[in-house]
Each structure stands twice: as structure tokens, then as C-alpha cells.
């Protein structure tokens, strides 16, 4: 019996000696498993965040140093990181990149071989977490904190055929030069549209079903059409009037998609020249017509928006884009006031609802979007135009590359994740 008691004492002593080692192994295993799980979660968060950033389509101008990304994109990414990583103490590093095709060697090579253009987005994040078992002089641990890092990439392509109406400013200021281009603004505009149609043609050549189509309505104080039975063009106003001569805003909104008969057909009395170009996939003829257009007079962008909506409703593709291209505000308080009252009366909501209704020729649900791209001016100065499109659909462009890339981004929609 005494021999057994002595052996029990030895076992107890041995167990006491190995307890610290066992506990250290337990802490390492616990925090190690947690670190592996956290690594997987931050990679999942980065994948979802980069898809959300790509879908939101913000300009991503760096807000806090190179690679920091815009405040909008940082907020999107941070929200997803916080949702996936509940025990995170902070994001110790967050990098967000957005690359145009000409910044991606693979895309540049693909364009040379007739492949479609794409945009690439990248999100890199490092999160910091408090360790459960930090360790001490006797027991090994992970330290007070540990970091986890994740990264993901997404590419954005055009997935479906699209009908595009360019609502193009042909007011007098478009004949001016600007710091963002080599020529007068209206010349840079037609060159940009030519590059856009070149990209659309690549999609049409690769696609076996629906083709992209483009059209254009120009505007200054009015839009213009050129009837087939006339050699000259006709001014068109989209406004409806009451018997007392005042504008009937509710009737104007309700009848947006009714083509107006209030045409004023005259011979050329000024130097401006432009008229409606309906949707087409004959880009050569389309661009040839635009090459003859010239701007003059003031600006009433609401005229172009309403006329463009009418023309876009003739499209048959599953996606519709109404893109306003302008270099400034509506002219004078009268035009600004008319535009504001039309927006407040529901003009733009009516346009979006009508253009998004029904199905395409191939049976798909139609999706429509209204966007504004400003030529070297702060589009937020035109509050009616900003509120019409919605703040997320208003973009400022400093140069021709900005304008081209923004239009191509609006066209691209399919987002693919790259491991």
C-alpha cells in the first residue's frame, strides 16, 4: 500500500510539471485556430467588398494618400469588414485601387486582339484583433494582438446589349477650348463618342444575338429634328402650356413620352447645326452625322432629357442608358427655374419608371439608368440636373480620358471575381 502511495505522488508531481506546457499548447491552438478563421473571414469580406465597390462605380479618387481610395469606397469596404469581423479592434490598413484598361497590360493586349475592355478593382485590408491568451514569461502566447490580411480583385465587363442615347450639349460654350482636351469641347465630344462606338462594335462582333445601339439628341434652348420630307430641321419644345400661356408642369410630365407636334421649322438662321439621330448600330453613318454638328446659343438641358427619353423608349435591348453630356448650368434664372419645377413635378422619376418597364425583345427585364457627365465643371452647381439623375449618377470629368472611361464604365455591368 505504501508503494502505491509513493507512485501516486510521482504522477501528481509529473502532472503538475506539464500543466504549463499543456496550457501553452491549448492557448496556441485556440488563438491559432481563431487566427486561421479570421484569415478566412477577412478574405471573404474583401471579396464581397470589392464586388460592392465595383458595382457602386465611384471615381475612387484617393482621399488619404496613394492607394487609399475614395471616402465612399472606404466606407463601403469598412462596413463589410466590420460586418464579417465582429471582434476586430480596427482596420490597420485599407487599400483600394481602380484601374482603367490602359493601366492593365492584359487588357491592353486583349484590345489589340479584339477582346472586350474591362475595368479592374482591388481591395486589400489588414485587421487587428485582441488575443484571447497573450502569454507571459512562463506560457507562450500570441502576444497582445494579432493581424489578419485579405485581398480580392474584381473585373467589370459588359454583359448585355445596351441602347444608349447621348443627350449632348450644343450650346455656345461647347465651341470653347478647355484644359482637358486638345480641341474645342464639341470636337472632343464627337471624338469620345467615336471611341465609345468602337468599343461597342467589339461587343457586337463577339455577340451572336442582340447588338448595342446608340443615338443622340442635341440641345441648346431646344432640341431639333429633321423630318424626312424636309431639307431643313425643326426646333422642338417638350413643354406643355395652359390657356393663359404659363407652363403646365404636371401635363408636361404626364406627356413626356408623347412626341410633340409643336415644331418650328425654319431655314438656318444661326451657325448652330444639330438634330436627332435615332438609335442605330450603323456607327459609321452615326459618327458621320455628328461630325457635321456645331454648337451655338444657351442651355436648357431639360429639353434634351425629355426628348432623349422619348428616343430611348424605342430601344429593344435589356439595358438602357440616357447619358447627359454638358459643360455647364442651364442659362439664366428662367431656365433654371423651369428645370427645377419639372424635377419637383416628377419628370425624372417618370422617365426612369417608363424606361424600366416591360421586357426586351429577347424577353429579359429592362433596366434603365440616367447619368450625367460634366465637361470640366462641377455638376453639383446644376442642382436640378443633379437631383434629376441622383447624386450617385452624376460624374465630374476633368479631361477627355475621364469622360471616355466614365461612359465605358456606365456601359460595363457584368462583375466577375478573380481568386
C-alpha positions as CSV (number, residue, x, y, z in Angstrom):
1,X,0.0,0.0,0.0
2,X,2.8,2.4,0.8
3,X,4.4,1.6,-2.6
4,X,1.2,2.7,-4.4
5,X,1.0,6.0,-2.5
6,X,4.6,6.8,-3.5
7,X,3.8,6.1,-7.2
8,X,0.7,8.4,-6.9
9,X,2.8,11.2,-5.6
10,X,5.2,10.8,-8.6
11,X,2.3,11.0,-11.0
12,X,0.9,14.1,-9.3
13,X,4.3,15.8,-9.4
14,X,4.7,14.9,-13.1
15,X,1.2,16.2,-13.9
16,X,2.0,19.5,-12.1
17,X,5.2,19.9,-14.1
18,X,3.5,19.5,-17.5
19,X,0.4,21.7,-16.8
20,X,2.1,24.9,-18.0
21,X,3.1,23.2,-21.2
22,X,-0.3,21.8,-21.8
23,X,-1.9,25.2,-21.1
24,X,0.6,26.9,-23.5
25,X,-0.3,24.3,-26.2
26,X,-4.0,25.0,-25.5
27,X,-3.6,28.8,-25.9
28,X,-1.6,28.4,-29.1
29,X,-4.2,26.1,-30.5
30,X,-7.1,28.3,-29.5
31,X,-5.7,31.6,-30.8
32,X,-4.1,29.8,-33.8
33,X,-7.5,28.3,-34.8
34,X,-9.0,31.8,-34.3
35,X,-6.3,33.4,-36.5
36,X,-6.9,30.9,-39.3
37,X,-10.7,31.5,-39.1
38,X,-10.1,35.3,-39.0
39,X,-7.9,35.0,-42.1
40,X,-10.7,33.2,-44.0
41,X,-13.3,35.7,-42.8
42,X,-11.3,38.8,-43.9
43,X,-10.7,37.2,-47.3
44,X,-14.5,36.7,-47.6
45,X,-15.1,40.3,-46.5
46,X,-12.6,41.5,-49.1
47,X,-14.3,39.5,-51.9
48,X,-17.7,40.9,-51.1
49,X,-16.3,44.4,-50.6
50,X,-14.5,44.5,-53.9
51,X,-17.7,43.4,-55.7
52,X,-19.7,46.2,-53.9
53,X,-17.0,48.8,-54.8
54,X,-17.1,47.7,-58.4
55,X,-20.9,47.8,-58.5
56,X,-21.1,51.2,-56.9
57,X,-18.8,52.6,-59.6
58,X,-17.3,55.6,-57.6
59,X,-14.4,57.6,-59.1
60,X,-12.2,56.3,-56.3
61,X,-10.0,59.5,-56.0
62,X,-7.5,58.9,-53.2
63,X,-8.7,60.6,-50.0
64,X,-5.8,59.8,-47.6
65,X,-2.6,59.1,-49.6
66,X,-1.7,56.9,-52.6
67,X,-3.9,53.8,-52.8
68,X,-6.2,54.9,-50.0
69,X,-9.2,55.0,-52.3
70,X,-12.2,57.5,-52.1
71,X,-14.1,58.1,-48.9
72,X,-17.1,56.5,-50.5
73,X,-15.3,53.3,-51.3
74,X,-13.5,53.2,-47.9
75,X,-16.9,53.4,-46.2
76,X,-18.2,50.5,-48.4
77,X,-15.2,48.3,-47.7
78,X,-15.1,49.2,-43.9
79,X,-18.8,48.3,-43.5
80,X,-18.2,44.8,-44.9
81,X,-15.1,44.3,-42.8
82,X,-16.9,45.3,-39.7
83,X,-19.9,43.0,-40.6
84,X,-17.6,40.0,-41.1
85,X,-15.2,40.6,-38.3
86,X,-17.1,41.3,-35.2
87,X,-14.1,41.0,-32.9
88,X,-11.9,43.4,-34.9
89,X,-10.5,46.4,-33.0
90,X,-9.5,48.4,-36.1
91,X,-8.6,48.2,-39.7
92,X,-4.9,48.8,-39.5
93,X,-4.5,49.2,-43.3
94,X,-7.0,49.5,-46.1
95,X,-6.0,49.9,-49.8
96,X,-8.5,50.4,-52.7
97,X,-7.4,50.5,-56.3
98,X,-9.3,51.1,-59.5
99,X,-7.6,50.6,-62.9
100,X,-8.8,51.6,-66.3
101,X,-8.0,49.3,-69.3
102,X,-5.0,51.3,-70.4
103,X,-3.4,50.7,-67.0
104,X,-3.7,46.9,-67.2
105,X,-1.3,45.2,-69.6
106,X,-3.5,42.2,-70.0
107,X,-6.5,44.4,-71.0
108,X,-4.3,46.4,-73.5
109,X,-3.1,43.2,-75.1
110,X,-6.7,41.9,-75.3
111,X,-7.9,45.1,-77.0
112,X,-5.3,44.6,-79.7
113,X,-6.7,41.1,-80.3
114,X,-10.3,42.3,-80.4
115,X,-11.2,41.3,-76.9
116,X,-13.6,43.4,-74.8
117,X,-12.4,46.1,-72.5
118,X,-12.7,45.7,-68.7
119,X,-12.1,47.7,-65.5
120,X,-10.3,46.2,-62.5
121,X,-10.9,46.9,-58.8
122,X,-8.7,45.7,-55.9
123,X,-9.3,45.8,-52.1
124,X,-6.6,45.0,-49.6
125,X,-7.2,45.1,-45.9
126,X,-5.4,44.3,-42.6
127,X,-7.4,43.9,-39.4
128,X,-6.2,43.9,-35.8
129,X,-7.6,41.7,-33.1
130,X,-7.0,41.3,-29.3
131,X,-5.6,37.8,-28.5
132,X,-7.5,35.6,-26.0
133,X,-4.3,34.4,-24.5
134,X,-1.5,36.9,-24.8
135,X,1.1,34.7,-22.9
136,X,3.7,35.7,-20.4
137,X,7.2,34.7,-19.2
138,X,6.1,31.2,-18.3
139,X,3.5,30.5,-21.0
140,X,3.9,31.1,-24.8
141,X,1.0,33.1,-26.4
142,X,0.2,35.2,-29.5
143,X,1.0,38.5,-27.8
144,X,-1.5,41.2,-27.0
145,X,-2.8,41.4,-30.6
146,X,-2.6,39.6,-34.0
147,X,-3.2,40.9,-37.5
148,X,-5.1,39.2,-40.4
149,X,-4.8,40.3,-44.0
150,X,-7.0,39.7,-47.0
151,X,-7.2,40.9,-50.6
152,X,-9.5,40.4,-53.6
153,X,-9.8,41.6,-57.2
154,X,-12.9,42.1,-59.4
155,X,-13.3,42.9,-63.1
156,X,-16.2,44.7,-64.7
157,X,-17.2,43.8,-68.3
158,X,-20.2,44.5,-70.5
159,X,-22.6,41.6,-70.1
160,X,-25.7,42.6,-72.1
161,X,-26.5,44.6,-75.1
162,X,-27.4,48.2,-74.3
163,X,-29.3,51.0,-76.0
164,X,-27.6,54.4,-75.4
165,X,-28.9,57.9,-76.0
166,X,-26.4,60.7,-75.7
167,X,-28.1,63.9,-74.6
168,X,-25.4,66.2,-75.9
169,X,-24.9,69.9,-75.0
170,X,-24.7,72.0,-78.2
171,X,-24.8,75.4,-76.5
172,X,-22.4,78.1,-77.5
173,X,-19.9,77.4,-74.7
174,X,-19.2,73.9,-76.2
175,X,-17.3,75.8,-79.0
176,X,-14.7,77.0,-76.4
177,X,-11.4,75.3,-75.8
178,X,-10.7,73.7,-72.4
179,X,-7.7,72.4,-70.4
180,X,-8.9,68.8,-70.5
181,X,-8.6,68.3,-74.2
182,X,-6.8,69.3,-77.4
183,X,-9.7,70.8,-79.3
184,X,-13.0,72.7,-78.7
185,X,-15.3,70.8,-76.4
186,X,-17.8,69.8,-79.1
187,X,-14.9,68.3,-81.2
188,X,-13.6,66.4,-78.2
189,X,-17.2,65.2,-77.6
190,X,-17.6,63.7,-81.0
191,X,-14.1,62.1,-80.8
192,X,-15.1,60.5,-77.5
193,X,-18.3,59.2,-78.9
194,X,-16.4,57.7,-81.8
195,X,-14.2,55.8,-79.3
196,X,-17.2,54.6,-77.4
197,X,-18.8,53.2,-80.6
198,X,-15.5,51.5,-81.4
199,X,-15.8,49.6,-78.1
200,X,-19.5,48.8,-78.7
201,X,-18.6,47.4,-82.1
202,X,-16.3,44.9,-80.5
203,X,-19.2,43.6,-78.3
204,X,-21.4,43.4,-81.4
205,X,-18.7,41.5,-83.3
206,X,-18.4,39.0,-80.4
207,X,-22.0,38.7,-79.6
208,X,-24.3,36.3,-81.5
209,X,-27.6,37.8,-80.5
210,X,-28.5,41.4,-79.7
211,X,-26.4,44.4,-80.8
212,X,-25.6,47.6,-78.9
213,X,-27.3,50.7,-80.4
214,X,-26.6,54.4,-80.0
215,X,-28.5,57.6,-80.7
216,X,-28.1,61.2,-79.9
217,X,-30.3,64.3,-79.2
218,X,-28.5,67.6,-79.1
219,X,-29.8,70.6,-77.2
220,X,-29.3,74.2,-76.6
221,X,-32.5,76.1,-75.8
222,X,-34.4,73.4,-77.8
223,X,-33.8,70.1,-79.4
224,X,-34.1,69.6,-83.1
225,X,-35.4,67.0,-85.5
226,X,-35.1,66.7,-89.3
227,X,-38.2,65.3,-90.9
228,X,-37.7,63.0,-93.8
229,X,-39.8,65.3,-96.1
230,X,-37.8,68.4,-95.3
231,X,-34.4,69.6,-96.2
232,X,-34.0,71.7,-93.1
233,X,-34.5,70.9,-89.4
234,X,-37.3,71.8,-86.9
235,X,-37.0,73.1,-83.4
236,X,-38.9,71.1,-80.8
237,X,-40.0,72.1,-77.3
238,X,-41.2,69.5,-74.9
239,X,-43.2,71.9,-72.7
240,X,-47.0,71.9,-72.4
241,X,-48.8,75.2,-71.7
242,X,-52.0,76.3,-70.1
243,X,-54.6,78.5,-71.8
244,X,-53.1,81.6,-70.1
245,X,-49.7,80.9,-71.6
246,X,-48.0,79.6,-68.5
247,X,-46.2,76.3,-68.4
248,X,-48.3,73.3,-67.4
249,X,-45.7,71.3,-65.4
250,X,-47.9,68.4,-64.5
251,X,-49.2,67.9,-68.0
252,X,-45.6,68.2,-69.3
253,X,-44.5,65.4,-67.0
254,X,-47.5,63.2,-67.8
255,X,-47.0,63.6,-71.5
256,X,-43.2,63.2,-71.6
257,X,-43.3,60.2,-73.9
258,X,-45.7,61.8,-76.3
259,X,-43.8,63.2,-79.3
260,X,-44.7,66.9,-79.6
261,X,-46.2,68.5,-82.7
262,X,-45.1,72.0,-81.7
263,X,-42.3,72.1,-84.2
264,X,-41.0,75.3,-85.6
265,X,-39.4,74.5,-88.9
266,X,-37.2,77.2,-90.4
267,X,-34.2,77.6,-92.6
268,X,-30.9,78.0,-90.8
269,X,-30.8,81.4,-89.1
270,X,-27.7,80.8,-86.9
271,X,-24.5,79.0,-87.1
272,X,-25.6,76.0,-84.9
273,X,-26.3,72.7,-86.5
274,X,-27.5,69.5,-84.9
275,X,-30.6,67.3,-85.0
276,X,-31.9,64.0,-83.5
277,X,-30.1,60.8,-84.5
278,X,-32.3,57.8,-83.7
279,X,-30.9,54.5,-82.2
280,X,-28.8,52.6,-84.7
281,X,-26.0,50.0,-84.9
282,X,-24.6,51.7,-88.0
283,X,-21.9,53.5,-86.2
284,X,-20.1,54.8,-89.3
285,X,-23.2,56.7,-90.5
286,X,-23.9,57.9,-87.0
287,X,-20.5,59.4,-86.4
288,X,-20.5,60.9,-89.9
289,X,-23.6,62.9,-89.0
290,X,-22.1,64.1,-85.7
291,X,-19.0,65.3,-87.5
292,X,-21.2,68.0,-89.2
293,X,-22.7,69.3,-85.9
294,X,-21.8,72.7,-84.5
295,X,-23.0,74.5,-81.3
296,X,-24.5,77.9,-80.5
297,X,-26.8,79.8,-78.1
298,X,-27.8,79.0,-74.5
299,X,-28.6,75.8,-72.4
300,X,-31.9,74.2,-71.4
301,X,-30.8,70.6,-70.5
302,X,-34.3,69.5,-69.5
303,X,-35.4,69.8,-73.2
304,X,-32.7,67.2,-74.1
305,X,-33.5,64.9,-71.2
306,X,-37.2,64.7,-72.2
307,X,-36.5,64.2,-75.9
308,X,-33.8,61.7,-75.2
309,X,-36.2,59.7,-73.1
310,X,-38.7,59.5,-75.9
311,X,-36.0,58.3,-78.3
312,X,-34.6,55.7,-75.8
313,X,-38.1,54.2,-75.3
314,X,-37.8,52.9,-78.9
315,X,-34.9,50.6,-77.8
316,X,-35.3,46.8,-77.7
317,X,-32.3,45.8,-75.6
318,X,-32.4,44.7,-71.9
319,X,-30.4,47.7,-70.8
320,X,-31.0,51.4,-71.5
321,X,-28.7,54.3,-70.8
322,X,-29.5,58.0,-71.0
323,X,-26.2,59.9,-70.7
324,X,-26.3,63.7,-70.4
325,X,-23.0,65.3,-71.6
326,X,-22.8,69.0,-70.7
327,X,-20.3,71.7,-69.8
328,X,-22.4,73.9,-67.6
329,X,-25.5,75.0,-65.9
330,X,-28.8,75.9,-67.6
331,X,-28.8,79.5,-68.9
332,X,-30.3,82.2,-66.6
333,X,-32.8,82.1,-63.8
334,X,-35.7,81.3,-66.1
335,X,-34.3,78.1,-67.5
336,X,-33.0,77.1,-64.0
337,X,-36.5,77.6,-62.5
338,X,-38.2,75.6,-65.3
339,X,-35.8,72.7,-64.8
340,X,-36.3,72.8,-61.0
341,X,-40.1,72.8,-61.3
342,X,-40.0,69.9,-63.8
343,X,-37.8,67.8,-61.5
344,X,-40.0,68.6,-58.5
345,X,-43.1,67.6,-60.6
346,X,-41.6,64.1,-61.1
347,X,-40.1,64.4,-64.6
348,X,-37.0,62.2,-63.9
349,X,-38.9,59.6,-61.8
350,X,-41.4,59.3,-64.6
351,X,-38.6,58.8,-67.1
352,X,-36.9,56.1,-65.1
353,X,-40.1,54.2,-64.4
354,X,-41.2,54.2,-68.0
355,X,-37.8,53.3,-69.4
356,X,-37.5,50.4,-66.9
357,X,-40.9,48.9,-67.7
358,X,-41.6,45.9,-69.8
359,X,-39.3,43.3,-71.3
360,X,-36.7,43.4,-74.1
361,X,-37.1,41.8,-77.5
362,X,-35.3,38.7,-76.1
363,X,-37.7,38.5,-73.1
364,X,-35.4,40.0,-70.4
365,X,-36.5,42.5,-67.8
366,X,-35.4,46.0,-68.9
367,X,-33.1,48.0,-66.7
368,X,-32.7,51.8,-67.3
369,X,-30.2,54.3,-65.9
370,X,-29.9,58.1,-66.2
371,X,-26.4,59.6,-65.8
372,X,-24.7,62.9,-66.1
373,X,-21.1,63.5,-67.1
374,X,-19.8,67.1,-66.7
375,X,-17.2,68.6,-69.0
376,X,-14.7,70.3,-66.7
377,X,-17.3,71.8,-64.3
378,X,-18.8,70.9,-61.0
379,X,-22.1,69.2,-62.0
380,X,-23.4,69.8,-58.4
381,X,-23.7,73.5,-59.4
382,X,-26.7,72.5,-61.5
383,X,-28.8,71.2,-58.6
384,X,-31.9,70.3,-60.8
385,X,-29.8,68.2,-63.1
386,X,-28.0,66.6,-60.1
387,X,-31.3,65.8,-58.4
388,X,-32.8,64.5,-61.6
389,X,-30.1,61.9,-62.2
390,X,-29.4,61.2,-58.5
391,X,-26.2,62.1,-56.8
392,X,-24.7,58.6,-57.4
393,X,-25.2,59.0,-61.1
394,X,-23.5,62.4,-61.5
395,X,-19.8,62.5,-62.5
396,X,-17.3,65.2,-63.0
397,X,-14.7,64.7,-65.7
398,X,-11.5,66.8,-65.9
399,X,-10.3,65.6,-69.3
400,X,-11.2,63.5,-72.3
401,X,-9.9,60.3,-70.8
402,X,-12.1,60.8,-67.7
403,X,-15.1,61.3,-69.9
404,X,-14.4,58.2,-72.1
405,X,-13.7,56.0,-69.1
406,X,-16.8,57.1,-67.3
407,X,-19.0,56.4,-70.2
408,X,-17.4,53.0,-70.7
409,X,-17.9,52.2,-67.0
410,X,-21.6,53.1,-67.3
411,X,-21.8,50.6,-70.2
412,X,-20.0,47.8,-68.4
413,X,-22.0,45.9,-65.9
414,X,-21.0,42.3,-65.5
415,X,-18.7,41.9,-62.5
416,X,-16.5,38.9,-62.1
417,X,-14.4,37.9,-59.1
418,X,-10.8,36.8,-59.5
419,X,-9.3,34.5,-57.0
